[in-house]
Amino acid sequence: MDTNNIKNTLIKRLTFLRKAYESNLKLVVDTFDDEAIHDLRVSLRRIQALVSYIDEICNENISLNLLKDIKIRIKKFNKLRDTQVQIQFLIKQIKKFTEIVDLLVFLKKSEKKQIKKLKKALNLPDFDLSGDFFFYQTKLQQTSCLNLIQMDDIIKNAQNSLNELKTFIAMVEKGKYETYHKTRIKLKKFRYIIETIEEIILSPNEKLKKVQNLQTILGEIQDFTVLLSLIDNFCQRENIEVSKFADFVEFVQQKREEKEQEFWNNIEILEFWDNFLMNY
């Protein structure tokens, strides 16, 4: 693919992501559905990844403060998304572990407060970044940097991200869940880079889905870790003995260990990407 097509492909992707963001934001405002919130955060992360990618590959700060503004918006939804994930999991387990009822009630109250707070934020005139994204796209079309990007630059950037990811995987220790979380951050970056350039390098969609699945597994490990910490904090807050949740805690720990094993069982997908990029 020549440089002009590379530029057009990146701008085309930005247009697609910008429209997805606008659609998802409207859905969140209308429904505040947990799936809509998830989709909005994903659309923001994908735009963030694309903007960051262009800054990195152009070696200049074209985006100015846009990345900071996106990060602030994502952060506003993080706590609510975590709460809703925990609520969904507890609801599925409540028949088996009736002792978690009080914890579920606590989370539902917390969710209500967070939604009320976020609704106020969403109504502020400076929350919506649609205009900022459109302005950025207009500026991007005029910059000379994208006209200079070569395929070698594209491949080298992806390889560097994959190598960084492999370094973090090598430092993962069983039972040290912060190492899985750090690895997930690097995996997420690699996945979004490949998504950004998938039309340019003609990446196999099924192989990209396997990377996404690996990220999901690491996300579930983190969700279980957050839930266990939440139980400890809830017990301290309510002056409850942690032993009340002993059976449920053991169940969650077991599920987390299963996800650890699932991660290692699926790690070979990165070998494909190593070879794919090396032989491009």
C-alpha positions in Angstrom: 0.0 0.0 0.0 1.4 3.4 -1.0 1.6 6.4 1.4 -1.5 8.1 0.0 -3.6 5.0 0.6 -2.1 4.7 4.1 -3.2 8.2 4.9 -6.7 7.7 3.4 -7.1 4.4 5.3 -6.2 6.0 8.7 -8.5 9.0 8.1 -11.3 6.6 7.0 -10.9 4.7 10.2 -11.1 7.9 12.2 -14.3 8.8 10.5 -15.8 5.4 11.3 -14.7 5.6 15.0 -15.9 9.2 15.3 -19.4 8.2 14.1 -19.4 5.2 16.4 -18.5 7.4 19.4 -21.4 9.8 18.6 -23.9 7.0 18.3 -22.7 5.3 21.5 -22.7 8.6 23.4 -26.3 9.2 22.4 -27.3 5.7 23.5 -25.7 6.2 26.9 -27.5 9.5 27.4 -30.8 7.9 26.4 -30.5 4.6 28.3 -27.5 4.5 30.6 -27.5 0.8 29.8 -24.3 -1.1 30.9 -23.7 -2.5 27.4 -24.0 1.1 26.0 -21.5 2.3 28.5 -19.1 -0.5 27.6 -19.4 0.4 23.9 -18.8 4.1 24.5 -15.7 3.3 26.5 -14.5 1.0 23.7 -15.1 3.6 21.0 -13.2 6.2 23.1 -10.3 3.8 23.6 -10.1 3.0 19.9 -10.0 6.7 19.0 -7.4 7.2 21.8 -5.3 4.3 20.2 -5.6 5.8 16.7 -4.6 9.3 17.8 -1.8 8.0 20.0 -0.6 5.8 17.1 -0.5 8.7 14.6 1.4 10.9 17.2 3.9 8.0 17.7 4.5 7.1 14.1 4.7 10.8 13.0 7.0 11.5 16.0 5.2 14.7 16.7 2.3 15.9 19.0 -0.4 16.5 16.3 -3.1 15.8 18.8 -2.1 18.5 21.4 -4.4 18.0 24.4 -6.9 15.6 22.8 -5.4 12.4 24.3 -5.6 14.0 27.8 -9.3 14.9 27.2 -10.1 11.4 26.0 -8.4 9.9 29.0 -10.5 12.1 31.4 -13.7 11.0 29.7 -12.8 7.3 29.9 -11.8 7.6 33.5 -15.2 9.0 34.4 -16.9 5.8 33.3 -14.3 3.3 34.8 -15.8 3.0 38.3 -19.4 2.6 37.0 -18.3 0.0 34.5 -16.4 -2.0 37.2 -19.5 -1.8 39.5 -21.8 -3.0 36.8 -19.5 -5.9 36.0 -19.5 -7.0 39.6 -23.3 -6.6 39.9 -23.8 -8.9 36.8 -21.5 -11.5 38.3 -23.1 -11.5 41.7 -26.6 -11.8 40.2 -25.5 -14.9 38.4 -24.2 -16.5 41.6 -26.7 -15.3 44.2 -28.8 -18.5 44.2 -25.7 -20.5 45.1 -24.2 -18.0 47.5 -27.1 -16.3 49.3 -24.7 -14.6 51.7 -23.7 -12.1 49.0 -27.2 -10.4 49.0 -26.0 -7.5 51.2 -23.0 -7.0 49.0 -25.2 -6.8 45.9 -27.5 -4.3 47.6 -24.5 -2.2 48.5 -23.3 -2.3 44.9 -26.7 -1.4 43.5 -26.9 1.6 45.7 -23.4 2.6 44.6 -24.4 2.2 41.0 -27.4 4.5 41.4 -25.1 7.2 42.9 -22.5 6.9 40.2 -25.2 7.1 37.4 -26.6 10.2 39.0 -23.2 11.8 39.1 -22.4 10.8 35.5 -25.6 12.1 34.2 -24.7 15.5 35.5 -21.3 15.3 33.9 -22.8 14.2 30.5 -25.1 17.3 30.5 -22.1 19.6 30.8 -21.4 21.4 27.4 -17.7 20.4 27.4 -18.2 16.7 27.9 -19.0 15.7 24.3 -15.8 15.5 22.2 -17.5 15.2 18.8 -16.4 18.7 17.8 -12.8 18.0 19.0 -12.7 14.8 17.0 -14.0 16.6 13.9 -11.5 19.4 14.3 -8.6 16.9 14.8 -9.7 15.0 11.6 -9.7 18.3 9.6 -6.2 19.1 10.9 -5.0 15.6 10.1 -6.1 15.8 6.5 -3.9 18.9 6.1 -0.7 17.6 7.9 2.2 16.4 5.7 3.2 13.8 8.2 0.8 11.1 7.0 2.1 11.5 3.4 5.5 10.3 4.6 4.5 7.1 6.4 6.0 4.0 4.8 5.0 0.3 5.3 8.3 -0.3 7.1 7.2 2.3 9.7 3.9 0.6 10.1 5.4 -2.9 10.6 8.2 -1.7 12.9 5.8 0.1 15.2 3.6 -3.0 15.5 6.7 -5.2 16.1 7.9 -2.8 18.9 4.5 -3.0 20.6 4.5 -6.9 20.4 8.1 -7.1 21.7 7.1 -4.8 24.6 4.2 -7.1 25.3 6.4 -10.2 25.3 8.7 -8.6 27.8 5.8 -8.1 30.2 4.5 -11.6 29.6 8.0 -12.9 30.6 7.6 -11.1 34.0 4.2 -12.6 34.8 4.2 -14.7 38.0 1.5 -17.1 39.0 -0.5 -15.6 41.9 1.0 -12.1 41.3 -2.1 -10.6 39.8 -0.6 -7.1 39.3 1.7 -8.7 36.7 -1.3 -9.9 34.7 -2.9 -6.5 34.9 0.2 -4.8 33.5 0.4 -7.4 30.8 -3.2 -6.7 29.9 -2.4 -3.0 29.4 0.3 -3.9 26.9 -1.8 -6.5 25.2 -4.6 -3.9 24.8 -2.2 -1.5 23.2 -1.0 -4.1 20.7 -4.5 -5.2 19.9 -5.6 -1.6 19.2 -2.5 -1.0 17.0 -3.4 -4.1 14.9 -7.0 -2.9 14.7 -5.8 0.5 13.6 -3.7 -0.9 10.7 -5.7 -4.1 9.9 -6.8 -2.7 6.5 -3.3 -1.6 5.7 -1.6 -4.9 6.5 -4.6 -7.1 5.6 -4.5 -8.9 9.0 -6.6 -12.1 9.4 -9.7 -11.2 11.3 -9.9 -14.5 13.1 -6.4 -14.1 14.4 -7.2 -10.6 15.7 -10.3 -12.0 17.5 -8.0 -14.4 19.3 -6.0 -11.5 20.6 -9.2 -9.9 21.7 -10.1 -13.1 23.5 -6.8 -13.2 25.3 -7.4 -9.6 26.4 -10.9 -10.6 27.7 -9.3 -13.4 29.7 -6.9 -11.0 31.4 -9.8 -8.6 32.0 -11.7 -11.4 33.8 -8.7 -12.1 36.0 -8.6 -8.4 36.9 -12.4 -8.4 37.5 -12.0 -11.3 40.0 -9.1 -9.5 41.7 -11.1 -6.3 42.1 -14.1 -8.3 43.4 -11.9 -10.0 46.1 -10.6 -6.6 47.2 -14.1 -5.2 47.2 -15.3 -8.0 49.6 -12.4 -7.1 52.0 -13.3 -3.4 51.8 -17.0 -4.1 52.3 -16.4 -6.3 55.4 -14.2 -3.5 56.9 -16.8 -0.9 56.1 -19.7 -2.9 57.5 -17.7 -4.5 60.4 -18.4 -8.0 59.1 -16.2 -11.0 59.5 -14.6 -11.9 56.1 -15.3 -15.6 57.0 -19.0 -14.9 56.2 -18.0 -14.9 52.5 -15.5 -17.8 52.8 -17.2 -20.1 50.4 -17.8 -17.4 47.8 -14.2 -16.1 48.1 -12.9 -19.6 47.5 -15.2 -19.9 44.5 -13.9 -16.6 43.0 -10.3 -17.6 43.6 -10.9 -20.8 41.8 -12.5 -19.0 38.9 -9.5 -16.7 38.7 -7.1 -19.6 38.7 -9.0 -21.2 35.9 -8.7 -18.0 33.9 -4.9 -17.9 34.6 -4.6 -21.4 33.0 -6.9 -20.3 30.1 -4.5 -17.4 29.5 -1.5 -19.7 29.2 -3.5 -22.1 27.0 -4.2 -19.3 24.5 -0.9 -17.4 24.5 0.4 -19.2 21.4 -1.6 -16.7 19.2 1.2 -14.2 19.8 3.6 -16.5 17.9 1.4 -16.1 14.9 1.6 -12.3 15.1 5.4 -12.5 15.6 5.8 -14.5 12.4 3.2 -12.5 10.5 4.9 -9.2 11.2 8.4 -10.6 10.7 7.6 -12.1 7.3 5.5 -9.2 6.1 
